[in-house]
């Protein structure tokens, strides 16, 4: 295989990697027209029970109500089972989920929602440096 063939092969591999990377990119936080504000308590976050708060508003800053929300917490490294829960609407447009982190380290919170109009809502939030007890 000559130098030209190696360069063409490398070029094709780079193009494929870029296309795949773009295809796997998460949509921006406002793609569904719903803004999501995330908070977690207690601060600092420690191993054990946490409360995840999600405030959902539309483009006019009105609360988005009656959304069905599933919450998934995953460690950033493999080997730990995800923690699953639901978020319940505790006041118009404000949802809470009660989860428990089983290990110190970095976590990712995935929010999967179904809007009243049938649309979907997908968000991801990082929770860095969960402390041991």
Biotite code that builds the C-alpha atoms (Angstrom):
import biotite.structure as struc

atoms = struc.array([
    struc.Atom([0.000, 0.000, 0.000], chain_id="A", res_id=1, res_name="UNK", atom_name="CA", element="C"),
    struc.Atom([1.502, 3.335, -1.043], chain_id="A", res_id=2, res_name="UNK", atom_name="CA", element="C"),
    struc.Atom([1.542, 6.675, 0.812], chain_id="A", res_id=3, res_name="UNK", atom_name="CA", element="C"),
    struc.Atom([-1.351, 7.988, -1.332], chain_id="A", res_id=4, res_name="UNK", atom_name="CA", element="C"),
    struc.Atom([-3.534, 5.006, -0.432], chain_id="A", res_id=5, res_name="UNK", atom_name="CA", element="C"),
    struc.Atom([-2.770, 5.413, 3.269], chain_id="A", res_id=6, res_name="UNK", atom_name="CA", element="C"),
    struc.Atom([-3.685, 9.117, 3.110], chain_id="A", res_id=7, res_name="UNK", atom_name="CA", element="C"),
    struc.Atom([-6.963, 8.379, 1.301], chain_id="A", res_id=8, res_name="UNK", atom_name="CA", element="C"),
    struc.Atom([-7.798, 5.671, 3.841], chain_id="A", res_id=9, res_name="UNK", atom_name="CA", element="C"),
    struc.Atom([-7.056, 8.030, 6.750], chain_id="A", res_id=10, res_name="UNK", atom_name="CA", element="C"),
    struc.Atom([-9.131, 10.774, 5.126], chain_id="A", res_id=11, res_name="UNK", atom_name="CA", element="C"),
    struc.Atom([-12.110, 8.427, 4.714], chain_id="A", res_id=12, res_name="UNK", atom_name="CA", element="C"),
    struc.Atom([-11.807, 7.273, 8.334], chain_id="A", res_id=13, res_name="UNK", atom_name="CA", element="C"),
    struc.Atom([-11.744, 10.887, 9.577], chain_id="A", res_id=14, res_name="UNK", atom_name="CA", element="C"),
    struc.Atom([-14.822, 11.783, 7.491], chain_id="A", res_id=15, res_name="UNK", atom_name="CA", element="C"),
    struc.Atom([-16.704, 8.735, 8.812], chain_id="A", res_id=16, res_name="UNK", atom_name="CA", element="C"),
    struc.Atom([-15.747, 9.602, 12.407], chain_id="A", res_id=17, res_name="UNK", atom_name="CA", element="C"),
    struc.Atom([-16.968, 13.189, 11.973], chain_id="A", res_id=18, res_name="UNK", atom_name="CA", element="C"),
    struc.Atom([-20.276, 12.096, 10.422], chain_id="A", res_id=19, res_name="UNK", atom_name="CA", element="C"),
    struc.Atom([-20.873, 9.524, 13.170], chain_id="A", res_id=20, res_name="UNK", atom_name="CA", element="C"),
    struc.Atom([-19.948, 12.101, 15.836], chain_id="A", res_id=21, res_name="UNK", atom_name="CA", element="C"),
    struc.Atom([-22.412, 14.626, 14.435], chain_id="A", res_id=22, res_name="UNK", atom_name="CA", element="C"),
    struc.Atom([-25.132, 11.969, 14.239], chain_id="A", res_id=23, res_name="UNK", atom_name="CA", element="C"),
    struc.Atom([-24.630, 11.055, 17.918], chain_id="A", res_id=24, res_name="UNK", atom_name="CA", element="C"),
    struc.Atom([-24.590, 14.645, 19.206], chain_id="A", res_id=25, res_name="UNK", atom_name="CA", element="C"),
    struc.Atom([-27.309, 15.475, 21.721], chain_id="A", res_id=26, res_name="UNK", atom_name="CA", element="C"),
    struc.Atom([-29.815, 18.144, 20.700], chain_id="A", res_id=27, res_name="UNK", atom_name="CA", element="C"),
    struc.Atom([-29.586, 21.578, 22.347], chain_id="A", res_id=28, res_name="UNK", atom_name="CA", element="C"),
    struc.Atom([-31.617, 22.137, 25.514], chain_id="A", res_id=29, res_name="UNK", atom_name="CA", element="C"),
    struc.Atom([-34.281, 24.171, 23.672], chain_id="A", res_id=30, res_name="UNK", atom_name="CA", element="C"),
    struc.Atom([-34.910, 21.821, 20.720], chain_id="A", res_id=31, res_name="UNK", atom_name="CA", element="C"),
    struc.Atom([-38.373, 20.764, 21.963], chain_id="A", res_id=32, res_name="UNK", atom_name="CA", element="C"),
    struc.Atom([-39.261, 24.361, 22.801], chain_id="A", res_id=33, res_name="UNK", atom_name="CA", element="C"),
    struc.Atom([-39.091, 23.500, 26.502], chain_id="A", res_id=34, res_name="UNK", atom_name="CA", element="C"),
    struc.Atom([-36.440, 24.978, 28.765], chain_id="A", res_id=35, res_name="UNK", atom_name="CA", element="C"),
    struc.Atom([-35.310, 22.748, 31.622], chain_id="A", res_id=36, res_name="UNK", atom_name="CA", element="C"),
    struc.Atom([-33.636, 24.068, 34.755], chain_id="A", res_id=37, res_name="UNK", atom_name="CA", element="C"),
    struc.Atom([-31.906, 21.378, 36.819], chain_id="A", res_id=38, res_name="UNK", atom_name="CA", element="C"),
    struc.Atom([-31.054, 21.394, 40.509], chain_id="A", res_id=39, res_name="UNK", atom_name="CA", element="C"),
    struc.Atom([-29.961, 18.730, 42.954], chain_id="A", res_id=40, res_name="UNK", atom_name="CA", element="C"),
    struc.Atom([-30.046, 18.625, 46.745], chain_id="A", res_id=41, res_name="UNK", atom_name="CA", element="C"),
    struc.Atom([-28.295, 18.322, 49.103], chain_id="A", res_id=42, res_name="UNK", atom_name="CA", element="C"),
    struc.Atom([-25.245, 20.419, 48.315], chain_id="A", res_id=43, res_name="UNK", atom_name="CA", element="C"),
    struc.Atom([-22.562, 19.208, 48.271], chain_id="A", res_id=44, res_name="UNK", atom_name="CA", element="C"),
    struc.Atom([-23.911, 16.025, 46.721], chain_id="A", res_id=45, res_name="UNK", atom_name="CA", element="C"),
    struc.Atom([-23.026, 12.893, 48.711], chain_id="A", res_id=46, res_name="UNK", atom_name="CA", element="C"),
    struc.Atom([-23.586, 9.154, 48.375], chain_id="A", res_id=47, res_name="UNK", atom_name="CA", element="C"),
    struc.Atom([-27.130, 8.363, 49.399], chain_id="A", res_id=48, res_name="UNK", atom_name="CA", element="C"),
    struc.Atom([-30.520, 9.965, 48.806], chain_id="A", res_id=49, res_name="UNK", atom_name="CA", element="C"),
    struc.Atom([-30.817, 13.042, 46.578], chain_id="A", res_id=50, res_name="UNK", atom_name="CA", element="C"),
    struc.Atom([-33.709, 15.126, 45.298], chain_id="A", res_id=51, res_name="UNK", atom_name="CA", element="C"),
    struc.Atom([-33.539, 16.180, 41.661], chain_id="A", res_id=52, res_name="UNK", atom_name="CA", element="C"),
    struc.Atom([-35.612, 19.228, 40.775], chain_id="A", res_id=53, res_name="UNK", atom_name="CA", element="C"),
    struc.Atom([-36.643, 20.068, 37.209], chain_id="A", res_id=54, res_name="UNK", atom_name="CA", element="C"),
    struc.Atom([-38.372, 23.331, 36.286], chain_id="A", res_id=55, res_name="UNK", atom_name="CA", element="C"),
    struc.Atom([-39.946, 23.180, 32.814], chain_id="A", res_id=56, res_name="UNK", atom_name="CA", element="C"),
    struc.Atom([-41.021, 26.333, 30.979], chain_id="A", res_id=57, res_name="UNK", atom_name="CA", element="C"),
    struc.Atom([-42.056, 27.150, 27.422], chain_id="A", res_id=58, res_name="UNK", atom_name="CA", element="C"),
    struc.Atom([-40.694, 29.946, 25.208], chain_id="A", res_id=59, res_name="UNK", atom_name="CA", element="C"),
    struc.Atom([-42.968, 32.471, 26.971], chain_id="A", res_id=60, res_name="UNK", atom_name="CA", element="C"),
    struc.Atom([-41.644, 31.328, 30.399], chain_id="A", res_id=61, res_name="UNK", atom_name="CA", element="C"),
    struc.Atom([-44.949, 29.623, 31.277], chain_id="A", res_id=62, res_name="UNK", atom_name="CA", element="C"),
    struc.Atom([-44.810, 26.375, 33.283], chain_id="A", res_id=63, res_name="UNK", atom_name="CA", element="C"),
    struc.Atom([-45.052, 23.196, 31.215], chain_id="A", res_id=64, res_name="UNK", atom_name="CA", element="C"),
    struc.Atom([-47.414, 20.867, 33.044], chain_id="A", res_id=65, res_name="UNK", atom_name="CA", element="C"),
    struc.Atom([-48.539, 17.233, 32.818], chain_id="A", res_id=66, res_name="UNK", atom_name="CA", element="C"),
    struc.Atom([-45.213, 15.913, 31.516], chain_id="A", res_id=67, res_name="UNK", atom_name="CA", element="C"),
    struc.Atom([-44.409, 12.247, 32.197], chain_id="A", res_id=68, res_name="UNK", atom_name="CA", element="C"),
    struc.Atom([-40.745, 12.141, 33.218], chain_id="A", res_id=69, res_name="UNK", atom_name="CA", element="C"),
    struc.Atom([-38.415, 9.189, 33.767], chain_id="A", res_id=70, res_name="UNK", atom_name="CA", element="C"),
    struc.Atom([-35.036, 9.892, 35.355], chain_id="A", res_id=71, res_name="UNK", atom_name="CA", element="C"),
    struc.Atom([-31.941, 7.719, 34.935], chain_id="A", res_id=72, res_name="UNK", atom_name="CA", element="C"),
    struc.Atom([-28.682, 8.220, 36.854], chain_id="A", res_id=73, res_name="UNK", atom_name="CA", element="C"),
    struc.Atom([-25.553, 6.543, 35.490], chain_id="A", res_id=74, res_name="UNK", atom_name="CA", element="C"),
    struc.Atom([-21.956, 6.618, 36.653], chain_id="A", res_id=75, res_name="UNK", atom_name="CA", element="C"),
    struc.Atom([-19.563, 7.962, 34.033], chain_id="A", res_id=76, res_name="UNK", atom_name="CA", element="C"),
    struc.Atom([-17.569, 4.723, 34.135], chain_id="A", res_id=77, res_name="UNK", atom_name="CA", element="C"),
    struc.Atom([-18.889, 1.248, 33.274], chain_id="A", res_id=78, res_name="UNK", atom_name="CA", element="C"),
    struc.Atom([-19.732, -1.419, 35.803], chain_id="A", res_id=79, res_name="UNK", atom_name="CA", element="C"),
    struc.Atom([-22.472, 0.175, 37.898], chain_id="A", res_id=80, res_name="UNK", atom_name="CA", element="C"),
    struc.Atom([-26.155, -0.444, 37.250], chain_id="A", res_id=81, res_name="UNK", atom_name="CA", element="C"),
    struc.Atom([-28.215, 2.676, 36.509], chain_id="A", res_id=82, res_name="UNK", atom_name="CA", element="C"),
    struc.Atom([-30.484, 4.162, 39.144], chain_id="A", res_id=83, res_name="UNK", atom_name="CA", element="C"),
    struc.Atom([-34.009, 4.666, 37.782], chain_id="A", res_id=84, res_name="UNK", atom_name="CA", element="C"),
    struc.Atom([-36.879, 6.789, 38.982], chain_id="A", res_id=85, res_name="UNK", atom_name="CA", element="C"),
    struc.Atom([-39.826, 8.961, 38.042], chain_id="A", res_id=86, res_name="UNK", atom_name="CA", element="C"),
    struc.Atom([-40.228, 12.694, 38.484], chain_id="A", res_id=87, res_name="UNK", atom_name="CA", element="C"),
    struc.Atom([-43.576, 13.863, 39.845], chain_id="A", res_id=88, res_name="UNK", atom_name="CA", element="C"),
    struc.Atom([-45.087, 17.297, 39.341], chain_id="A", res_id=89, res_name="UNK", atom_name="CA", element="C"),
    struc.Atom([-45.146, 18.930, 42.782], chain_id="A", res_id=90, res_name="UNK", atom_name="CA", element="C"),
    struc.Atom([-46.337, 22.324, 41.539], chain_id="A", res_id=91, res_name="UNK", atom_name="CA", element="C"),
    struc.Atom([-47.186, 23.593, 38.039], chain_id="A", res_id=92, res_name="UNK", atom_name="CA", element="C"),
    struc.Atom([-44.114, 23.034, 35.848], chain_id="A", res_id=93, res_name="UNK", atom_name="CA", element="C"),
    struc.Atom([-41.868, 21.856, 38.722], chain_id="A", res_id=94, res_name="UNK", atom_name="CA", element="C"),
    struc.Atom([-41.015, 18.157, 39.017], chain_id="A", res_id=95, res_name="UNK", atom_name="CA", element="C"),
    struc.Atom([-39.054, 16.230, 41.647], chain_id="A", res_id=96, res_name="UNK", atom_name="CA", element="C"),
    struc.Atom([-37.398, 12.836, 41.572], chain_id="A", res_id=97, res_name="UNK", atom_name="CA", element="C"),
    struc.Atom([-35.960, 11.020, 44.586], chain_id="A", res_id=98, res_name="UNK", atom_name="CA", element="C"),
    struc.Atom([-32.931, 8.855, 43.788], chain_id="A", res_id=99, res_name="UNK", atom_name="CA", element="C"),
    struc.Atom([-30.014, 7.395, 45.715], chain_id="A", res_id=100, res_name="UNK", atom_name="CA", element="C"),
    struc.Atom([-26.408, 7.499, 44.539], chain_id="A", res_id=101, res_name="UNK", atom_name="CA", element="C"),
    struc.Atom([-24.678, 4.255, 45.513], chain_id="A", res_id=102, res_name="UNK", atom_name="CA", element="C"),
    struc.Atom([-21.090, 5.331, 44.945], chain_id="A", res_id=103, res_name="UNK", atom_name="CA", element="C"),
    struc.Atom([-18.863, 8.407, 45.046], chain_id="A", res_id=104, res_name="UNK", atom_name="CA", element="C"),
    struc.Atom([-17.649, 9.809, 41.736], chain_id="A", res_id=105, res_name="UNK", atom_name="CA", element="C"),
    struc.Atom([-19.083, 11.438, 38.628], chain_id="A", res_id=106, res_name="UNK", atom_name="CA", element="C"),
    struc.Atom([-22.661, 10.752, 37.561], chain_id="A", res_id=107, res_name="UNK", atom_name="CA", element="C"),
    struc.Atom([-24.819, 11.647, 34.551], chain_id="A", res_id=108, res_name="UNK", atom_name="CA", element="C"),
    struc.Atom([-28.544, 12.325, 34.923], chain_id="A", res_id=109, res_name="UNK", atom_name="CA", element="C"),
    struc.Atom([-30.671, 11.503, 31.871], chain_id="A", res_id=110, res_name="UNK", atom_name="CA", element="C"),
    struc.Atom([-34.176, 12.946, 31.715], chain_id="A", res_id=111, res_name="UNK", atom_name="CA", element="C"),
    struc.Atom([-36.696, 11.291, 29.374], chain_id="A", res_id=112, res_name="UNK", atom_name="CA", element="C"),
    struc.Atom([-40.046, 13.056, 29.107], chain_id="A", res_id=113, res_name="UNK", atom_name="CA", element="C"),
    struc.Atom([-43.284, 12.771, 27.177], chain_id="A", res_id=114, res_name="UNK", atom_name="CA", element="C"),
    struc.Atom([-45.026, 16.097, 26.660], chain_id="A", res_id=115, res_name="UNK", atom_name="CA", element="C"),
    struc.Atom([-48.832, 16.429, 26.742], chain_id="A", res_id=116, res_name="UNK", atom_name="CA", element="C"),
    struc.Atom([-48.854, 16.915, 22.944], chain_id="A", res_id=117, res_name="UNK", atom_name="CA", element="C"),
    struc.Atom([-47.004, 13.583, 22.473], chain_id="A", res_id=118, res_name="UNK", atom_name="CA", element="C"),
    struc.Atom([-43.618, 15.195, 21.840], chain_id="A", res_id=119, res_name="UNK", atom_name="CA", element="C"),
    struc.Atom([-40.527, 13.992, 23.654], chain_id="A", res_id=120, res_name="UNK", atom_name="CA", element="C"),
    struc.Atom([-38.051, 15.692, 25.918], chain_id="A", res_id=121, res_name="UNK", atom_name="CA", element="C"),
    struc.Atom([-34.478, 14.415, 26.365], chain_id="A", res_id=122, res_name="UNK", atom_name="CA", element="C"),
    struc.Atom([-31.906, 16.154, 28.541], chain_id="A", res_id=123, res_name="UNK", atom_name="CA", element="C"),
    struc.Atom([-28.593, 15.254, 30.150], chain_id="A", res_id=124, res_name="UNK", atom_name="CA", element="C"),
    struc.Atom([-27.007, 16.820, 33.228], chain_id="A", res_id=125, res_name="UNK", atom_name="CA", element="C"),
    struc.Atom([-23.608, 16.073, 34.775], chain_id="A", res_id=126, res_name="UNK", atom_name="CA", element="C"),
    struc.Atom([-23.208, 15.662, 38.515], chain_id="A", res_id=127, res_name="UNK", atom_name="CA", element="C"),
    struc.Atom([-19.501, 15.830, 39.244], chain_id="A", res_id=128, res_name="UNK", atom_name="CA", element="C"),
    struc.Atom([-17.663, 14.724, 42.360], chain_id="A", res_id=129, res_name="UNK", atom_name="CA", element="C"),
    struc.Atom([-20.364, 13.009, 44.368], chain_id="A", res_id=130, res_name="UNK", atom_name="CA", element="C"),
    struc.Atom([-18.692, 12.713, 47.759], chain_id="A", res_id=131, res_name="UNK", atom_name="CA", element="C"),
    struc.Atom([-18.491, 9.660, 49.991], chain_id="A", res_id=132, res_name="UNK", atom_name="CA", element="C"),
    struc.Atom([-20.291, 9.799, 53.356], chain_id="A", res_id=133, res_name="UNK", atom_name="CA", element="C"),
])
